[in-house]
């Protein structure tokens, strides 16, 4: 919670400070609490009590003056689910900052500089394998992308940015995870007995091309569709193995403070491997998550 407050306050304060009296900034934000709950008492068909909560914070700050534009987006989420008497299990976890600085070349086209940073707040576990050994945590992993490019914009609902020279840094700030080669890092060097000779580097550098497309529109009355697609190809290593990250949110507004949200995320990176409980390498897999929740929220 302290990390959430600190990151939120620093981001909002810095953008607020940057605003001048001529109001070239447009800001909007939302804070929602999504939840699901079920309760059973003497229920002959059986079932476990369930409680899930997922708070989310989203803030946009966009600047436009003459030929200069600067679009900023901060997304935060941290949710847990409790089933029966089991320990709370993490259901979602996100720290994401996206910034796109642009110089207008024509009505729709901009020369741009893109930056994106993402990580998570808390430790994560593969509950199907082992609920006591974490497989991720804050800054393990973390991703930083930045590079020049060009963008095509249709104001208010579509932006496509093409960055042909994007630097990507992957950080795994945990020696155990880094040594294991987690998140595409080269693992530690070991001897014939399995003892570590040289610890792995906690960072990985990639240089390639990145395409980002973001769409948001009210497709029906009180039904908003938002989707974003990111594609990255590493020039330095197997450029044909494209990293894919596709997110979709469908929000149905019941009234000014009550929403029903359905969101999905698909991620694929061939360098990220999976292992079973015995440590057998299962290879890369398409990663997918989905949430359907009722949300109470405010916008500002």
N, C-alpha and C positions, 0 to 999 in steps of 0.2 A: 504493500500500500504506500509506503514512503517513497518507493521508486516511482510509482504512478504520479503521486503529487508533485515530486521534484521535476520530473520530465515535463509534465503538463504546465507547471508554473513557469519554468524556464522558457519553454516554447512560446506560450501566450504572452509572457512579459516582454520577450525580445521583439515579437512582432508588434505588440502594442506600442512599445517605445519607438519603433521605426515609423509609425504612422505620423503624418504631419497634419496640419489644420486644413489642408485642402482636400482631404478625404479621397485620396486616390486608392485607398484600400477598401476592399469589401470582405467582410468576415462573416462566417456562420459556423455554428457548432451544435452538437447534440450530446446529451448524456442520457443513456438508457439503461434500465435494468431489465434484462430478459430472464424469464424464469419458467420452469415447469415443476409440477408437483403432483404426486399421487399418494393416496393413503388407503390402507387395507386394514380392516378389523373384522375378525371372524368371517373371512371371505372364503367360501368353500372351494372356489376355483383356484385359490392360491394367488400369490403375488407378493412383491416387496415394496415397502414404502420408498419413494424416490423424491429427492429434492435437488433441483439444479438451479444455479444462479450464474448469470453471465453479464456483468456490467461492461458497458462500452462507452468510450469517449471518442468523438470525432470532431475535428476542428479544421476549418479551411480559412486561409488568409491569402487573398489574391490582390495583387497590385497591378494597376494599369495607368500609364501616363505617356501620352504621345506614342512613341514606337516601343516603349519598354513595358514588358509584362513580367510578373513574378508570381507563380502559383505555388502555394505551400499547403500541404495536407499532413495532419497528424492523426494517426489511428492507434488507440489503446484498447486492449481487451484482456480480461483475466477471469475465467470461469471455472467452477468446480461442480461436481455432481456427487451426491451421497446416495447410495443404494443400500437399504436396510441398515444394518449395523456396521457396514464396512467403512473404511477410512475414505475421506474425500478424495476423489480422483479428478485430475485436471481435465477440463473439456475444451478449453481454448486459452490461448496466451499469445499476446501480440504487442510489440512496440514497433511502430512503423512511421517513418518520416519520409515524405517525398517532396522534392523541391524542383521546380522547373523555371529557369530564368530564360526569357525570350526577347529577341529584338525583331521587330516586325519588318519583313521584307516585301510583303504584298498583303492583299486582303486576308488571305487564309494562312500564309506560310510565314514561319518564324525561324530565325537562327537561334539555337538553344544551347543551354548548359544544364545537364540533368544531374541530380544527386538523389540517391535513395539509401536509407539506412534502415535495417530491421534486425530485431532480436526478440527476446522474450523476458518475462519477469522472473519466473519461478522454475524450479527443477521439473523435468518431465520424465515419465516412466512408460515403458511398454508393459501395460498391466497384463497382457496375455502371456508374457514371458516371465517377468520378474518385477514385482511391485516394490522391491526394496533397493534396487540399484538404479540410479538415475542414468538416463541416456542423453540428457540435455539440461541446460540451465542458463542463467543470465550470461550473455556474451559467449555462449557455447551452444549453438553457433550464433554468430552475428555476421551480417552481410553489408558491405558498403559498395555501391555502384556509383560511378560518376564519369561523365564524358560529354563532349560536344556533339551536336546533331542538328537536325531540322525537325520542325513540328508542323502538322496541319491541324488547324483548329476550326471547329464550328462552335461558336460561343454557347456556353451553358450545357452542352450535352455530348460533345465528342472532341477528344484530343488524341492524335496519333503522333508519337515521337520516334524518330529513327536516329539512333546514335551509332555510327559505323566504327567508332573508336572508343569503346567503353572499358574502363578499368574496373575490375571486380576484385574485392578483397574479402576473403572468408576468414573469420576469426573463430578459433575454438580455445577460449581462455580457460582450459582445464587440462592439466597434463595427462590424466588418465584417458580422457576421451581423445585427445590429440595423438597419444601414443598408439591407441587402438586404430587410428586412421579414420576416425569418425568424420562424417560430412565431407568426404572427398579429399581429406588430407593424406599425405604420404605417411604411413605408420612408422613407429620407431624401428631402429635397426636392432635386431636381437641376435644372440649367439646361438649355437646349436642346442643349448639347454633352455632356450627361451628367455634368457636374461637380457635386459635392455643394455645395449652398448652405447647407443646414441638416441637421446630423446627426440621425438618428432618436433618439427616446427609447428607453432600454434597458428600460423597464418598460411594462406594460400593465395597466390596472385594469378589472375587470369586477365587476358586482354582479348576483346572480341567485339562483336556487333550486338546491339540490343534494340529490340523494337517493343514499344509500350503503347497499347491502345486502351483508352478508357472511355466508356459510354455510360451516360445516365440520363434517363428520360421517364416522364410520367406516361406510360404506355396506355393505361386506362385511368379513369377518374379514381384518385386515391390509391393507385397502384404504381409504384416506382420500381423500375428495373435499372440496376447498376451492374456493370460487368467490366472487368479489366483483364487484359491478356499481356503477359510479358514473355518474350522469347530472347534467349541469349545463346550465342555461339562463340566458343572460345577458339580464337585463331591459333593459339599456341599448342593446343592438345585436342585432337579429335573434333574438329569444327562441325562435323556432321552430327555429333551428339548434342542436340539442342536442349537447353534447360527450359522447361515450360512451367509457368505459374499462372493459373487461370482462376479468377475469383468472380463469383456472382452473388448478388443480393437482390431479392425480391421483397419489397416492403409494402404491406397493405395497411393503410392508415384507417383505423376505426374511427378515431376522432383526433383532437389536437394533442392528446397525451398518451394514447393507446395504439400500439402497432402490433402487427404480426409479421415476424421476419423469417424468411427462409434463405439461408446462405450456404454456399458450397465453395470449396477450394480444391483444386487439382494441382498437384506438383509432381514433376518428374525431373530427376537429375541422375544420369547413369552412373556418376561417380559415387553416389550415396548408396552404400550397401546395407542389407539387413541380415540379421543373424538369429538363429533359433536359440532355445534355452541351452543347448549343448555347445553353442559357439560355432555351429556350422554356417558357412557363408551361403546365404540364400540369394545373393545378387541384388541388383536394383529392382525397385518396384514402383508402380504408379501409386502415389500417395493421394488419398482423398479423404476429406472430412465434410460433414454436413450438419447443420443445426436448424431446427424449427422451434421457434420460441415466441411467446407473447411478451411484449416489452412495454414498460411504463417509462416515459421519458419526457425530457424538456428540450426545447431548441432555443437557441439564442443567436 
